[in-house]
Amino acid sequence: MRKDKTVEQHIKARRRKRYNYWAFLWILPVVVLMAIFSAYPLINSFILAFTDSSGSGYGNFVGFDNFIELFQDEVFWICIKNVLIFTVVGMICGNFMTILLAELLFNVKFKKTSAFLRVLFILPVLVPSVVVLLVWENIIFSSSGLVNQMFLAMGKEPIAWYYENPYNFIAIITTNFPWVGGTSFLIYLAGLQNINKSVFEAARLDGISGFRRVVKIDLPLIKGQLKYFLIMGVIGGLQNFDLQLIITGSGPGTSNGVNVPGYYIFQLAWSGEYDVRYGYASAIGVIIFLITIGFSIMNFRKNRKEVMQ
């Protein structure tokens, strides 16, 4: 009997190993595609950052010259300042409005009404972001748009919102108002629904309700969702340049107004507005990558300390 059990165990162990090999085979295509489209561009960018490549091959090795020039580049520092402003303000406004919407839906008593409103607020996901930006450019902030019509009615001159300082900052930050379309409010709503009902009952007995309950109970208990959107907001903000590309283009307010690192990279590498400098553009990309990684590592260490405590 013991020998039979030993043989069975040996056969089962071999089967488990075989299945493990098949699992590696199944994920191999994903690994290969990730290596080609994710790992290779990243490694290639690091190599190009130390060259004077202008698009034809790697060019000559120049060491840290691109990075030295980069830290003396006035346009680059303007881009960094702009992206910090857009990212911080965007995260504050976006998260505040999204949490507010999630709280409102969470406190709706009628389930059918809540379900209808969730569908209503998720519909903007179906609309491409390019279409949304063009609506803001041509209907809201155009020379004859809604905002300028209001200014004309008050006896004031119309403004080229996306092209005049400091109005271009206001226009870019206001674009996509009220910043609640998409799936983010659903994640916050799921976090609120995951809170034990006994917590709310205890808060009600203690006389904690309304805004006090949101601050003292809801926000601490959805801290995981807040951290997630904090990280994704920083990463997305540093990489985002669709509004500059689609609306402001190469017009006024771009080189010294609302330019951001992502669009500056595009200008250096592909747009033809500067001499094509793949190496210099890659150096900017490396700096943005290091900032993102550094922020993610700090957040990871902070979370690990909290878990250990």
C-alpha positions in Angstrom: 0.0 0.0 0.0 2.8 2.4 0.9 4.5 1.7 -2.4 1.2 2.4 -4.3 0.8 5.7 -2.5 4.3 6.7 -3.2 3.8 5.9 -6.9 0.6 7.9 -7.0 2.2 10.8 -5.3 5.1 10.7 -7.8 2.7 10.6 -10.7 0.7 13.6 -9.3 3.9 15.5 -8.7 5.0 15.0 -12.4 1.5 16.1 -13.6 1.8 19.3 -11.5 5.2 20.0 -13.0 3.8 19.4 -16.5 0.9 21.8 -15.9 3.4 24.4 -14.7 5.3 24.1 -18.0 2.1 24.5 -19.9 1.3 27.6 -17.9 4.7 29.1 -18.9 3.9 28.3 -22.5 0.6 30.1 -22.4 2.0 33.3 -20.9 5.0 33.2 -23.3 3.2 35.3 -26.0 2.3 38.0 -23.4 5.9 38.1 -22.2 7.2 38.4 -25.7 4.8 41.2 -26.6 5.6 43.0 -23.4 9.3 42.7 -24.1 8.9 44.1 -27.6 6.4 46.9 -27.0 7.2 47.9 -23.4 10.7 46.8 -22.3 12.5 47.4 -25.6 11.3 51.1 -26.0 12.3 51.8 -22.4 15.8 50.3 -22.7 16.2 52.0 -26.1 15.3 55.4 -24.6 17.9 55.0 -21.9 20.6 54.2 -24.6 19.5 57.2 -26.8 19.6 59.6 -23.8 23.4 59.3 -23.9 23.8 59.9 -27.6 23.3 62.8 -30.0 20.9 60.7 -32.2 18.8 62.7 -34.7 16.6 59.8 -35.8 19.1 57.9 -38.0 20.7 55.3 -35.7 22.2 55.9 -32.3 24.6 58.7 -33.4 27.6 59.4 -31.2 28.0 58.7 -27.5 27.9 62.1 -25.6 27.8 60.9 -22.0 25.8 63.1 -19.7 25.8 66.1 -22.1 22.1 65.9 -22.8 21.3 65.9 -19.1 23.6 68.8 -18.4 22.0 70.8 -21.2 18.6 69.7 -20.0 19.0 71.2 -16.5 20.1 74.5 -18.1 17.1 74.5 -20.5 14.6 77.2 -19.6 11.8 75.6 -21.6 12.2 72.4 -19.8 11.8 74.0 -16.4 8.8 75.9 -17.6 7.3 72.6 -18.7 8.1 71.0 -15.3 6.4 74.0 -13.5 3.3 73.7 -15.7 2.9 70.0 -15.3 3.2 70.3 -11.6 0.5 73.0 -11.5 -1.8 71.0 -13.8 -1.2 67.7 -12.0 -1.7 69.1 -8.4 -4.8 71.2 -9.3 -6.2 68.4 -11.4 -5.9 65.8 -8.7 -7.4 68.1 -6.1 -10.4 69.2 -8.2 -10.9 65.7 -9.8 -10.7 63.7 -6.6 -12.9 66.2 -4.7 -15.7 66.2 -7.3 -15.4 62.4 -7.7 -15.7 61.7 -4.0 -18.6 64.2 -3.8 -20.4 62.4 -6.5 -19.7 59.0 -5.0 -21.0 60.2 -1.6 -24.2 61.6 -3.2 -24.9 58.3 -5.0 -24.0 56.3 -1.9 -26.7 58.2 0.1 -29.4 57.9 -2.6 -32.1 55.8 -0.9 -33.8 54.5 -4.1 -31.7 51.7 -5.8 -33.2 52.2 -9.2 -32.4 55.9 -9.2 -28.9 55.2 -8.0 -28.4 52.6 -10.8 -29.7 55.1 -13.4 -27.4 57.8 -12.2 -24.4 55.4 -12.3 -25.1 54.6 -15.9 -25.6 58.3 -16.7 -22.2 59.3 -15.2 -20.4 56.4 -16.9 -21.6 57.3 -20.4 -18.7 59.9 -20.9 -16.3 56.9 -21.1 -17.9 56.0 -24.5 -17.0 59.4 -25.9 -13.3 59.7 -27.1 -11.3 62.3 -25.2 -10.4 64.0 -28.5 -14.1 64.7 -29.1 -14.5 66.1 -25.6 -11.5 68.5 -26.1 -12.8 69.7 -29.4 -16.2 70.4 -27.9 -14.5 72.6 -25.2 -12.4 74.3 -27.9 -15.1 75.0 -30.4 -18.2 75.4 -28.3 -17.1 76.5 -24.8 -13.9 78.5 -25.2 -13.9 79.5 -28.8 -13.9 83.2 -29.9 -17.7 83.0 -30.3 -18.2 80.3 -27.7 -20.4 80.2 -24.6 -17.9 81.9 -22.2 -17.1 84.7 -24.6 -20.8 85.3 -25.3 -21.3 85.7 -21.6 -18.4 88.2 -21.5 -19.9 90.2 -24.5 -23.2 90.3 -22.7 -21.4 91.9 -19.7 -19.7 94.4 -22.0 -16.3 92.9 -21.9 -14.0 91.9 -24.8 -13.7 88.2 -25.8 -10.6 86.3 -24.8 -8.5 83.7 -26.7 -8.7 81.4 -23.7 -6.3 78.7 -24.8 -3.7 81.1 -26.1 -3.4 84.1 -23.8 -1.5 84.2 -20.5 -2.8 83.7 -17.8 -6.2 82.7 -19.2 -4.7 79.6 -20.8 -4.0 78.0 -17.4 -7.6 78.7 -16.4 -9.0 77.2 -19.6 -6.8 74.0 -19.4 -7.7 73.4 -15.7 -11.4 74.1 -16.3 -11.6 71.7 -19.4 -13.6 68.6 -18.6 -15.4 70.3 -15.8 -16.9 68.9 -13.5 -14.2 66.2 -13.8 -16.5 63.3 -12.8 -17.0 61.3 -16.0 -15.5 57.8 -16.2 -15.0 54.9 -13.8 -13.2 56.7 -11.0 -16.4 57.5 -9.0 -17.4 53.9 -9.3 -14.2 52.8 -7.5 -14.9 55.3 -4.7 -18.5 54.2 -4.6 -17.4 50.6 -4.3 -15.1 51.6 -1.4 -18.0 53.3 0.4 -20.3 50.3 -0.2 -17.6 48.0 1.3 -17.7 49.8 4.6 -19.6 47.7 7.2 -23.0 49.2 7.9 -22.5 48.8 11.6 -19.9 51.6 11.4 -22.5 54.0 10.0 -25.0 52.9 12.7 -22.5 53.5 15.4 -21.6 56.9 14.0 -25.3 57.8 13.8 -25.8 56.8 17.5 -22.8 59.0 18.4 -24.3 61.9 16.5 -21.8 62.0 13.7 -23.5 62.6 10.4 -23.2 64.7 7.2 -19.8 66.3 6.6 -18.3 65.2 9.9 -19.0 61.5 9.0 -17.4 62.0 5.6 -14.2 63.5 7.0 -13.9 61.2 10.1 -15.2 57.9 8.8 -15.6 57.7 5.1 -12.3 59.2 3.9 -10.1 57.2 6.3 -11.8 54.0 5.3 -11.4 54.6 1.5 -7.7 55.5 2.0 -6.7 52.7 -0.4 -8.7 54.2 -3.3 -7.3 57.7 -2.5 -3.7 56.4 -2.7 -4.4 54.6 -5.9 -5.8 57.7 -7.6 -2.9 59.8 -6.1 -0.3 57.5 -7.8 -2.2 57.2 -11.1 -2.9 61.0 -11.1 0.8 61.8 -10.8 1.8 59.2 -13.4 -0.9 60.4 -15.8 -0.3 64.1 -15.2 3.4 63.8 -16.0 2.8 61.9 -19.2 -0.3 63.8 -20.4 -0.1 66.3 -23.3 -3.2 65.6 -25.4 -4.7 69.0 -24.8 -1.5 70.8 -25.8 -1.3 68.6 -28.9 -4.9 68.9 -30.0 -5.8 72.4 -29.0 -2.9 74.8 -28.4 -0.7 73.1 -31.0 2.4 75.2 -31.8 0.6 78.5 -31.4 1.1 81.1 -28.7 1.3 80.0 -25.1 3.0 76.7 -26.0 6.7 77.3 -25.8 6.5 79.6 -22.8 3.0 79.3 -21.5 1.3 75.9 -21.1 3.9 73.5 -22.6 4.5 70.3 -20.7 7.3 67.7 -20.8 5.3 65.2 -22.9 4.6 67.8 -25.6 8.2 69.1 -25.5 9.4 65.6 -26.2 7.0 65.4 -29.2 8.2 68.8 -30.5 11.9 67.7 -30.2 11.4 64.2 -31.8 8.6 64.5 -34.4 6.8 67.8 -34.8 9.5 69.6 -36.8 9.2 72.7 -34.6 12.8 72.1 -33.4 15.8 70.3 -34.9 15.1 66.6 -34.6 16.9 65.5 -31.4 16.0 61.9 -30.4 18.8 61.8 -27.8 17.7 65.0 -26.1 14.1 64.0 -26.2 15.0 60.6 -24.7 16.9 62.4 -21.9 13.7 64.2 -20.9 11.8 60.9 -21.0 14.3 59.3 -18.7 14.0 62.2 -16.2 10.2 61.9 -16.2 10.5 58.1 -15.8 12.9 58.5 -12.8 10.5 61.0 -11.2 7.6 58.6 -11.6 9.6 55.6 -10.3 10.9 57.7 -7.3 7.4 58.8 -6.3 6.0 55.2 -6.7 8.9 53.8 -4.5 8.3 56.4 -1.8 4.6 55.6 -1.8 5.3 51.8 -1.7 7.6 52.2 1.3 5.1 54.3 3.1 2.4 51.7 2.6 4.6 48.9 3.8 5.5 50.8 7.0 1.8 51.3 7.6 1.1 47.6 7.1 3.9 46.6 9.4 2.7 48.9 12.1 
